[in-house]
Amino acid sequence: MSPVLVEPKLLVWGDRGIEQNTIEQAAKASRLPFVNGHVALMPDAHFGMGSTVGSVIPTQGAVIPAAIGVDIGCGMIAAETDIHVNGLPDSLDKLHEWIAKVVPAGVGQGWERGYGWNKIPLYKGDTKFSTKQVNTIAKQFGTLGSGNHFVEVCEDERGAVWVVLHSGSRGIGNQLAVHHIDIARGNMKQMFITLEDKDLAYLVQGTPEFDAYIADMRWSQDYAAANREKMMDNVLEQLYGFVGGTDERLYREVRRINCHHNYTVLEHHHGTDLWITRKGAIRAREGDWGVIPGSMATGSFIVQGLGNPASYDSASHGAGRRMSRTKARAELTTESLIIRMGGKAWNGSGDQTHYDRQKAAAKSLVDEHPDAYKDIEAVMEAQSDLVVVRHQLTQLLNYKGV
């Protein structure tokens, strides 16, 4: 599907599925004087805190910390195994329990003591950490978080078993982001700069504040990527054991894909070097592998990029929300979520005679209801010029952070 220019500097894929408030929010970013080129909106775009989710913003000489957001380096990791779905038992409820033991989930949750701390990237940032923050970095490494973060076991169209995981830089990434967003806002006040939205506060390249943010942001991205790697290692160990053997000679990993979708990076586009901020978007250069999830009941896609210059070599990061969490909790029901999750191992599965367990899980996850998200099939159709689908995944197990 061809993109549509809906504002002088705003190019939109799948414009019929994008809400007007999303367009208006993204247009504000496109009008910043240091935006060099057009802002690209992916077909999963929706209104977001700080900036538009599903936006790609090319800047020169400045970056916008709130556009990257508070979960710096949030992204996806997927591992293809040589296990065939026929080698799995009918019920994966026990595997769900095993995964929950090796991947702590929830707001602020972590290991009692730092676990796998030797895998944490060497800190090369600028901010001086407190003792509490150092402990948080160690305790939360290898943990999932909450909201839309998840672990899934899936099968593809061939019956091959995959593990897919969504997470980011946890509490420390949030704290660093908030710190630098506050600095950017303070700079705007000091320089008497008025913005259409305070969340567009920026840091100017060549200043100590800019350099400090870039250093902290890059480390947070590395922490997020390593965090996903650690969890994936733990989950695969449980999966291999579950199907009958931990010996690497019995089972092996065929492919692993790890990609950010909340970050900024210096890239060369249209003849010049630009800071490309992808907020809810993945890099999709020609041949790049990527992971694009739907919702907790609608499957995911393994893709390769087509290197479309109009999108700055980018693609969507998922289905994108069509309802806010507040609206989803008000309009969607726990009963319909339980029905949608039927046949899958999930937070509410297990002993099916205990319906109270299902209701409790559904109540805590109703804002992640599949109906709160856009149609992933429509999203994929709208970006057929950005990526090519290599595998379509169907969930067998969903472990959600709550």
Backbone torsions as a table, in degrees:
resi	resn	phi	psi	omega
1	MET	NA	134.2	-178.8
2	SER	-77.2	142.1	177.2
3	PRO	-72.3	162.1	-178.1
4	VAL	-123.0	133.7	175.3
5	LEU	-84.4	104.5	-175.2
6	VAL	-97.5	-15.9	174.4
7	GLU	-139.1	164.7	-179.0
8	PRO	-52.7	-32.0	-178.7
9	LYS	-130.7	36.2	-178.9
10	LEU	-136.2	111.3	-178.8
11	LEU	-106.8	127.4	-170.4
12	VAL	-123.7	131.2	171.0
13	TRP	-95.2	137.4	178.9
14	GLY	63.4	44.7	-171.3
15	ASP	-61.6	-27.0	-179.0
16	ARG	-67.4	-21.1	179.7
17	GLY	-98.9	7.0	-177.5
18	ILE	-102.1	127.7	-177.9
19	GLU	-72.4	154.2	-176.7
20	GLN	-62.8	-38.3	-179.9
21	ASN	-65.7	-28.2	175.7
22	THR	-68.4	-44.6	177.5
23	ILE	-59.1	-46.0	-177.6
24	GLU	-64.9	-39.0	179.3
25	GLN	-66.1	-45.5	179.8
26	ALA	-65.8	-34.1	180.0
27	ALA	-63.2	-34.8	177.8
28	LYS	-60.9	-43.0	177.9
29	ALA	-64.8	-38.6	-177.0
30	SER	-65.0	-22.2	-177.1
31	ARG	-87.9	-2.0	177.2
32	LEU	-63.8	139.3	-173.1
33	PRO	-65.5	-22.8	-178.3
34	PHE	-95.5	3.6	171.9
35	VAL	-75.2	115.9	-175.7
36	ASN	-103.6	97.1	-174.9
37	GLY	111.0	-161.1	-179.3
38	HIS	-99.5	152.6	168.0
39	VAL	-81.3	134.7	179.6
40	ALA	-104.8	125.7	177.4
41	LEU	-103.9	125.0	179.2
42	MET	-77.9	161.5	-174.9
43	PRO	-69.1	-9.4	176.3
44	ASP	-97.9	9.7	-172.1
45	ALA	-61.0	143.9	173.3
46	HIS	-153.9	162.8	-179.7
47	PHE	-58.6	136.2	-177.1
48	GLY	-135.5	165.9	173.5
49	MET	-77.9	124.7	-179.8
50	GLY	93.0	-55.1	176.4
51	SER	-160.5	174.3	-176.3
52	THR	-70.0	125.2	174.5
53	VAL	-72.9	131.8	-176.4
54	GLY	92.2	22.9	-179.4
55	SER	-111.5	148.8	175.0
56	VAL	-123.0	116.4	-171.3
57	ILE	-117.8	116.3	178.6
58	PRO	-93.2	119.4	-179.3
59	THR	-124.8	156.3	178.6
60	GLN	-133.4	119.8	178.5
61	GLY	87.7	1.2	179.8
62	ALA	-163.6	158.0	171.6
63	VAL	-133.6	158.1	-177.4
64	ILE	-113.5	102.2	-176.8
65	PRO	-56.5	-38.3	-179.0
66	ALA	-70.6	-19.3	177.6
67	ALA	-72.8	-33.4	173.3
68	ILE	-71.8	-36.9	175.0
69	GLY	96.8	-177.6	-174.3
70	VAL	-91.2	-10.1	173.9
71	ASP	-109.2	72.8	-177.2
72	ILE	-60.3	132.4	176.7
73	GLY	78.4	5.7	176.3
74	CYS	-55.0	142.6	-177.6
75	GLY	-175.8	-164.1	-173.9
76	MET	-121.6	150.1	169.2
77	ILE	-136.9	139.2	178.8
78	ALA	-137.2	140.8	177.5
79	ALA	-128.1	124.8	173.8
80	GLU	-89.0	132.7	177.9
81	THR	-110.8	169.7	175.0
82	ASP	-95.2	17.4	173.2
83	ILE	-80.1	135.9	175.2
84	HIS	-97.1	146.8	-177.0
85	VAL	-57.5	-28.2	178.3
86	ASN	-66.4	-16.8	178.1
87	GLY	-87.0	1.3	178.5
88	LEU	-96.8	146.6	174.5
89	PRO	-69.7	166.0	-178.7
90	ASP	-61.5	-37.4	-178.7
91	SER	-108.1	132.8	176.3
92	LEU	-109.3	17.2	-179.1
93	ASP	-60.6	-40.2	179.5
94	LYS	-65.6	-40.2	177.0
95	LEU	-62.3	-37.6	176.4
96	HIS	-57.6	-43.3	178.8
97	GLU	-64.6	-41.1	-180.0
98	TRP	-63.4	-43.4	-179.9
99	ILE	-63.2	-41.3	-180.0
100	ALA	-60.4	-28.7	-179.3
101	LYS	-76.4	-26.8	-176.6
102	VAL	-106.6	-3.2	176.4
103	VAL	-132.3	87.6	176.8
104	PRO	-58.5	140.6	-177.5
105	ALA	-136.7	154.4	177.7
106	GLY	121.6	164.3	-179.0
107	VAL	-61.0	121.8	175.8
108	GLY	73.3	1.9	-175.5
109	GLN	-73.3	147.6	178.5
110	GLY	-158.6	-177.1	175.8
111	TRP	-78.0	152.0	179.0
112	GLU	-58.5	-39.7	172.5
113	ARG	-128.1	158.2	179.5
114	GLY	-52.9	129.8	-175.9
115	TYR	-122.0	118.1	-179.1
116	GLY	76.2	24.7	-175.8
117	TRP	-58.5	-26.8	-179.4
118	ASN	-69.7	-8.3	177.1
119	LYS	-94.7	-5.5	-179.6
120	ILE	-70.4	131.1	-179.7
121	PRO	-59.4	142.5	177.5
122	LEU	-58.6	129.5	-175.7
123	TYR	-73.0	122.8	178.2
124	LYS	-124.6	21.6	-178.9
125	GLY	-82.8	-166.8	-175.0
126	ASP	-110.6	-34.2	-175.0
127	THR	-69.2	137.9	176.2
128	LYS	-86.0	119.8	-176.1
129	PHE	-83.0	145.8	171.2
130	SER	-79.3	167.0	177.0
131	THR	-59.9	-38.8	178.7
132	LYS	-62.3	-42.2	179.9
133	GLN	-66.5	-39.2	177.1
134	VAL	-60.1	-42.9	178.6
135	ASN	-65.4	-38.6	178.3
136	THR	-63.7	-42.2	178.7
137	ILE	-56.0	-44.3	-178.4
138	ALA	-73.4	-45.0	-174.9
139	LYS	-69.3	-32.7	-175.8
140	GLN	-93.1	-2.3	178.0
141	PHE	-71.8	129.8	-176.3
142	GLY	84.2	24.9	179.2
143	THR	-127.4	158.2	-165.4
144	LEU	-87.6	-42.2	-170.8
145	GLY	91.6	-158.2	-173.8
146	SER	-134.4	-162.0	179.3
147	GLY	69.3	-123.8	-177.5
148	ASN	-94.6	14.8	177.2
149	HIS	-78.1	143.7	-172.8
150	PHE	-158.6	164.3	166.3
151	VAL	-123.0	134.8	177.7
152	GLU	-131.8	146.6	166.5
153	VAL	-109.4	127.8	-172.7
154	CYS	-132.7	166.5	168.7
155	GLU	-121.5	146.6	176.0
156	ASP	-98.1	-172.9	-174.5
157	GLU	-66.1	-14.8	178.1
158	ARG	-96.4	-8.3	-174.6
159	GLY	92.9	3.4	177.0
160	ALA	-72.1	140.6	-177.8
161	VAL	-91.9	131.5	177.9
162	TRP	-121.1	154.1	166.0
163	VAL	-114.1	131.3	-179.3
164	VAL	-125.5	137.9	-174.1
165	LEU	-142.0	140.5	-179.3
166	HIS	-126.2	119.9	176.6
167	SER	-166.2	177.7	-176.2
168	GLY	-141.3	-140.4	-172.0
169	SER	-95.2	10.5	171.7
170	ARG	58.1	-152.8	-172.6
171	GLY	-64.0	-35.8	-176.3
172	ILE	-70.2	-37.1	176.4
173	GLY	-62.9	-40.1	177.7
174	ASN	-62.3	-47.1	-178.0
175	GLN	-63.9	-41.3	178.4
176	LEU	-66.0	-40.9	179.7
177	ALA	-62.1	-49.0	-179.4
178	VAL	-59.9	-40.5	179.1
179	HIS	-58.1	-47.4	-176.7
180	HIS	-77.9	-30.0	174.0
181	ILE	-62.5	-42.6	177.8
182	ASP	-62.7	-39.9	178.0
183	ILE	-63.3	-44.2	179.7
184	ALA	-61.4	-42.8	179.0
185	ARG	-64.1	-40.5	177.9
186	GLY	-62.8	-38.8	178.0
187	ASN	-62.4	-38.2	179.5
188	MET	-62.2	-41.0	179.7
189	LYS	-66.3	-43.3	-178.9
190	GLN	-63.8	-33.7	-177.8
191	MET	-94.7	5.6	178.7
192	PHE	54.6	42.5	178.3
193	ILE	-98.0	123.2	178.4
194	THR	-99.9	130.0	-178.2
195	LEU	-115.2	157.1	175.3
196	GLU	-66.0	-27.3	-179.9
197	ASP	-145.9	130.0	-178.2
198	LYS	-61.1	-22.9	180.0
199	ASP	-75.4	-3.4	174.8
200	LEU	-91.3	8.8	177.3
201	ALA	-55.1	136.5	-171.0
202	TYR	-129.1	166.1	176.2
203	LEU	-116.8	135.3	-174.0
204	VAL	-91.4	129.9	179.5
205	GLN	-60.4	140.2	-178.0
206	GLY	97.4	-6.8	177.7
207	THR	-99.1	155.9	176.7
208	PRO	-58.5	-35.0	-179.2
209	GLU	-65.1	-40.2	177.7
210	PHE	-63.4	-49.9	-178.0
211	ASP	-60.8	-39.1	179.8
212	ALA	-64.5	-43.1	179.9
213	TYR	-64.4	-46.1	-178.8
214	ILE	-59.5	-41.8	179.5
215	ALA	-63.4	-46.6	-179.9
216	ASP	-67.4	-39.0	-179.2
217	MET	-64.7	-42.7	-179.7
218	ARG	-65.4	-39.8	178.0
219	TRP	-66.3	-40.6	178.9
220	SER	-60.8	-39.0	176.3
221	GLN	-61.5	-44.0	179.8
222	ASP	-64.9	-39.3	178.2
223	TYR	-62.4	-44.2	-179.4
224	ALA	-62.3	-45.0	-179.6
225	ALA	-63.9	-43.2	179.3
226	ALA	-67.9	-34.6	176.8
227	ASN	-60.3	-44.2	177.7
228	ARG	-64.9	-40.9	179.1
229	GLU	-60.1	-43.7	-178.8
230	LYS	-64.2	-45.4	178.6
231	MET	-63.5	-40.4	179.5
232	MET	-61.6	-43.6	177.2
233	ASP	-56.9	-44.2	-178.5
234	ASN	-65.8	-42.4	-178.5
235	VAL	-67.7	-42.3	179.8
236	LEU	-63.0	-37.3	177.5
237	GLU	-60.5	-41.3	178.1
238	GLN	-67.6	-41.6	-179.6
239	LEU	-62.7	-46.2	-179.6
240	TYR	-62.4	-42.0	177.4
241	GLY	-64.9	-36.4	-178.2
242	PHE	-65.4	-36.4	-178.0
243	VAL	-89.3	4.7	168.7
244	GLY	120.3	6.5	177.8
245	GLY	-176.1	135.1	177.0
246	THR	-96.9	-5.5	-179.7
247	ASP	-67.5	125.0	-177.8
248	GLU	-62.7	-18.9	179.0
249	ARG	-72.4	-19.8	-179.4
250	LEU	-85.3	-40.4	-177.5
251	TYR	-134.1	149.4	179.9
252	ARG	-144.3	162.1	177.7
253	GLU	-89.9	129.2	-177.8
254	VAL	-88.8	-41.3	-175.8
255	ARG	-154.5	144.9	174.3
256	ARG	-132.6	133.3	-179.0
257	ILE	-125.7	126.4	-179.2
258	ASN	-130.8	115.1	-175.9
259	CYS	-138.6	136.7	174.3
260	HIS	-76.2	156.0	166.2
261	HIS	-138.5	11.5	170.0
262	ASN	-134.8	92.9	-175.3
263	TYR	-169.6	171.3	171.6
264	THR	-132.9	147.5	-176.6
265	VAL	-151.7	146.5	178.5
266	LEU	-82.1	118.8	-178.5
267	GLU	-133.2	163.3	179.3
268	HIS	-103.3	116.6	179.8
269	HIS	-138.3	139.9	175.3
270	HIS	51.9	38.6	173.4
271	GLY	85.0	7.1	-179.0
272	THR	-147.0	159.7	176.9
273	ASP	-84.1	128.5	-177.0
274	LEU	-133.1	147.9	167.7
275	TRP	-82.0	114.8	-180.0
276	ILE	-100.1	111.4	178.2
277	THR	-97.6	117.1	176.9
278	ARG	-107.1	109.8	177.3
279	LYS	-107.8	100.1	-174.9
280	GLY	73.7	43.9	176.8
281	ALA	-152.9	147.8	179.3
282	ILE	-107.0	156.7	173.9
283	ARG	-76.3	135.1	-176.0
284	ALA	-136.7	55.0	172.2
285	ARG	-63.2	163.1	-179.6
286	GLU	-56.9	120.8	179.1
287	GLY	91.7	-14.5	178.9
288	ASP	-60.3	133.4	173.3
289	TRP	-85.1	143.3	179.1
290	GLY	-145.8	166.2	179.5
291	VAL	-125.4	123.2	-179.8
292	ILE	-124.0	102.8	-178.6
293	PRO	-84.6	157.3	171.2
294	GLY	-94.8	-121.3	175.0
295	SER	-111.3	-172.8	-175.1
296	MET	-72.0	-0.2	179.0
297	ALA	-137.5	10.0	-173.0
298	THR	-122.3	8.7	173.5
299	GLY	86.1	174.5	-177.8
300	SER	-137.9	169.0	-178.7
301	PHE	-128.4	134.2	170.4
302	ILE	-98.1	124.0	-171.0
303	VAL	-130.0	167.0	167.4
304	GLN	-126.7	140.0	-176.9
305	GLY	-71.6	154.4	177.2
306	LEU	-106.0	-4.0	177.0
307	GLY	66.3	46.7	-179.1
308	ASN	-76.6	116.3	-177.0
309	PRO	-65.3	-26.4	-179.1
310	ALA	-67.0	-25.9	179.0
311	SER	-99.4	8.6	-173.7
312	TYR	56.3	43.7	179.9
313	ASP	54.5	51.4	-176.7
314	SER	-130.3	165.1	175.1
315	ALA	-152.0	172.4	-177.5
316	SER	-66.4	160.9	179.1
317	HIS	-103.3	-2.5	-179.7
318	GLY	171.5	-155.6	179.4
319	ALA	-79.8	-33.6	-177.3
320	GLY	81.2	144.4	-178.3
321	ARG	-77.9	143.2	170.3
322	ARG	-110.3	-11.3	175.3
323	MET	-128.5	140.6	170.7
324	SER	-66.3	163.7	178.2
325	ARG	-62.6	-38.4	178.9
326	THR	-62.9	-45.1	-179.9
327	LYS	-66.4	-38.7	179.8
328	ALA	-63.2	-42.6	179.3
329	ARG	-65.6	-29.7	-178.4
330	ALA	-80.9	-32.6	-170.3
331	GLU	-108.0	-21.9	-176.8
332	LEU	-102.5	153.8	-172.7
333	THR	-111.2	152.3	176.1
334	THR	-65.6	-35.0	-178.6
335	GLU	-63.3	-41.6	-179.4
336	SER	-70.0	-31.7	176.7
337	LEU	-67.4	-41.4	178.4
338	ILE	-60.0	-41.0	178.8
339	ILE	-64.4	-44.4	-179.0
340	ARG	-63.1	-29.6	-177.7
341	MET	-92.0	6.6	179.5
342	GLY	-59.0	134.9	178.9
343	GLY	86.9	-4.6	178.6
344	LYS	-109.9	150.6	169.7
345	ALA	-81.4	124.3	-179.0
346	TRP	-150.8	-177.3	-175.7
347	ASN	-57.3	-25.3	-177.8
348	GLY	-101.9	5.8	-179.7
349	SER	-91.3	-171.5	-174.4
350	GLY	120.8	-132.6	178.7
351	ASP	-70.5	104.9	-174.6
352	GLN	-67.8	-10.2	176.5
353	THR	-77.2	-15.8	-179.5
354	HIS	-97.8	78.6	-176.9
355	TYR	-65.0	-25.9	179.1
356	ASP	-60.4	-34.4	178.6
357	ARG	-65.3	-41.7	177.8
358	GLN	-63.3	-44.0	-178.3
359	LYS	-64.4	-39.6	179.7
360	ALA	-65.2	-43.2	179.0
361	ALA	-65.2	-44.1	-179.1
362	ALA	-64.6	-36.1	179.1
363	LYS	-63.4	-39.9	-178.7
364	SER	-76.7	-17.8	-175.4
365	LEU	-115.3	8.0	-173.9
366	VAL	-63.2	-27.1	177.8
367	ASP	-74.4	-7.3	173.6
368	GLU	-104.4	12.7	178.7
369	HIS	-51.9	138.6	177.8
370	PRO	-53.8	-32.4	-178.9
371	ASP	-72.3	-9.3	175.7
372	ALA	-82.1	-6.1	-176.7
373	TYR	-111.5	159.0	176.0
374	LYS	-69.0	164.8	178.0
375	ASP	-71.8	110.8	-176.1
376	ILE	-63.6	-32.1	178.3
377	GLU	-64.2	-40.4	178.6
378	ALA	-68.1	-37.8	177.6
379	VAL	-61.6	-45.3	-179.1
380	MET	-65.6	-38.2	178.4
381	GLU	-63.7	-37.8	-177.1
382	ALA	-71.8	-15.6	-179.2
383	GLN	-119.3	33.7	179.5
384	SER	-66.9	-15.6	175.8
385	ASP	-92.6	2.1	-179.5
386	LEU	-109.1	-36.3	-179.1
387	VAL	-142.3	159.8	171.2
388	VAL	-116.2	134.4	-178.2
389	VAL	-78.3	127.6	176.4
390	ARG	-101.1	-37.1	178.4
391	HIS	-146.3	142.4	173.8
392	GLN	-110.7	126.7	-174.1
393	LEU	-106.0	144.7	175.6
394	THR	-120.4	130.1	-177.2
395	GLN	-70.1	138.5	169.9
396	LEU	-110.3	-28.5	-177.6
397	LEU	-144.9	137.0	176.0
398	ASN	-133.2	118.8	176.1
399	TYR	-111.9	115.6	-171.4
400	LYS	-109.6	142.2	172.8
401	GLY	-78.4	127.5	178.9
402	VAL	-129.6	NA	NA
